[in-house]
Amino acid sequence: MSRARKILTPLAMTIAAGTLAASGAASAVAAGPGASAAPSGTASVASFSGCASLTSNANGRAQVKNICNHTANLTVSGDWDWDPACQSVGAGRSTTFTWNSTKGRAEYAYEC
């Protein structure tokens, strides 16, 4: 990976997250250190924590992509009292999580 990419990628993500927060598109509730939650029922640029990026979101089903260059354990969270079990996801790969659709959509994806 080139030096410019190592510097510019985090910078671009920081700018994008700041723009979303300033426009009110990102929720004030965070998943944990470094996490940004998407508004309820939506997936946005800010709907990730660590290596987990929420790429598809529907009632009872969410697809999460590992955006890092190493294997990571990922899952999703919603406004219910449990989260689906963590799954090991290879670098650049995606996985699908499912749950009872009456529980609604995932709020965000995170590394566990």
Phi and psi in degrees as a GROMACS rama.xvg file:
@    title "Ramachandran Plot"
@    xaxis  label "Phi"
@    yaxis  label "Psi"
@TYPE xy
-75.2593  156.734  SER-2
-61.2394  -40.4381  ARG-3
-61.2916  -40.1162  ALA-4
-68.1594  -38.3357  ARG-5
-62.1063  -34.5057  LYS-6
-84.4593  -44.7023  ILE-7
-75.5455  -31.6983  LEU-8
-62.1608  -52.0914  THR-9
-62.2529  -35.3381  PRO-10
-63.6754  -44.9285  LEU-11
-63.712  -39.9533  ALA-12
-66.3589  -38.923  MET-13
-64.5798  -43.3543  THR-14
-63.6287  -44.9402  ILE-15
-62.256  -43.9224  ALA-16
-64.7246  -40.7757  ALA-17
-64.4069  -38.6413  GLY-18
-65.0856  -43.9692  THR-19
-62.5413  -43.6487  LEU-20
-63.9258  -42.2576  ALA-21
-66.2908  -31.7681  ALA-22
-85.5303  -5.0008  SER-23
84.9466  8.82405  GLY-24
-79.043  -21.2592  ALA-25
-100.762  139.625  ALA-26
-70.9839  152.315  SER-27
-77.835  -15.6616  ALA-28
-84.0651  124.838  VAL-29
-108.574  151.447  ALA-30
-74.0341  -25.6506  ALA-31
164.747  -161.297  GLY-32
-59.6897  123.055  PRO-33
77.9342  8.53311  GLY-34
-98.925  148.065  ALA-35
-128.096  130.446  SER-36
-96.3062  145.523  ALA-37
-84.4656  155.602  ALA-38
-57.8475  150.128  PRO-39
-50.4317  126.364  SER-40
83.0091  8.23232  GLY-41
-129.444  157.972  THR-42
-115.926  130.474  ALA-43
-136.537  179.99  SER-44
-56.8336  -33.0428  VAL-45
-89.0636  10.4354  ALA-46
-92.5844  51.1104  SER-47
-144.168  159.572  PHE-48
-142.805  123.239  SER-49
66.3219  -123.039  GLY-50
-89.1824  -8.18323  CYS-51
-90.1645  127.605  ALA-52
-126.743  121.429  SER-53
-76.7433  108.553  LEU-54
-101.634  -20.0305  THR-55
-148.953  139.921  SER-56
-148.433  123.681  ASN-57
-145.336  169.005  ALA-58
-59.248  119.173  ASN-59
79.9166  6.01123  GLY-60
-155.99  135.687  ARG-61
-145.321  143.542  ALA-62
-110.106  133.653  GLN-63
-124.078  135.192  VAL-64
-111.536  139.007  LYS-65
-83.608  111.461  ASN-66
-93.7938  4.56969  ILE-67
-95.471  170.625  CYS-68
-98.6073  28.9743  ASN-69
-148.114  161.385  HIS-70
-67.0233  140.371  THR-71
-140.805  153.685  ALA-72
-91.9412  123.515  ASN-73
-128.367  156.762  LEU-74
-158.716  -175.874  THR-75
-125.575  162.497  VAL-76
-132.673  148.518  SER-77
-131.399  -161.115  GLY-78
-96.6718  18.6175  ASP-79
-95.5737  177.93  TRP-80
-90.2984  12.1967  ASP-81
-150.747  159.207  TRP-82
-119.288  149.955  ASP-83
-58.7618  153.623  PRO-84
-59.4826  146.174  ALA-85
-63.3402  145.526  CYS-86
-126.781  140.479  GLN-87
-80.011  124.894  SER-88
-126.137  127.269  VAL-89
-67.5149  161.725  GLY-90
-55.4371  128.237  ALA-91
74.8154  -0.0233219  GLY-92
-93.4407  164.797  ARG-93
-123.512  157.414  SER-94
-140.845  157.63  THR-95
-113.085  134.449  THR-96
-110.038  140.079  PHE-97
-129.844  154.297  THR-98
-158.375  178.436  TRP-99
-60.7414  121.104  ASN-100
-64.9104  -18.4906  SER-101
-70.8299  -14.6146  THR-102
-78.9135  -9.40837  LYS-103
91.8951  -155.322  GLY-104
-98.9547  163.02  ARG-105
-72.7794  145.545  ALA-106
-83.9838  -41.1009  GLU-107
-164.703  167.058  TYR-108
-108.035  149.455  ALA-109
-151.793  163.512  TYR-110
-85.9722  136.469  GLU-111
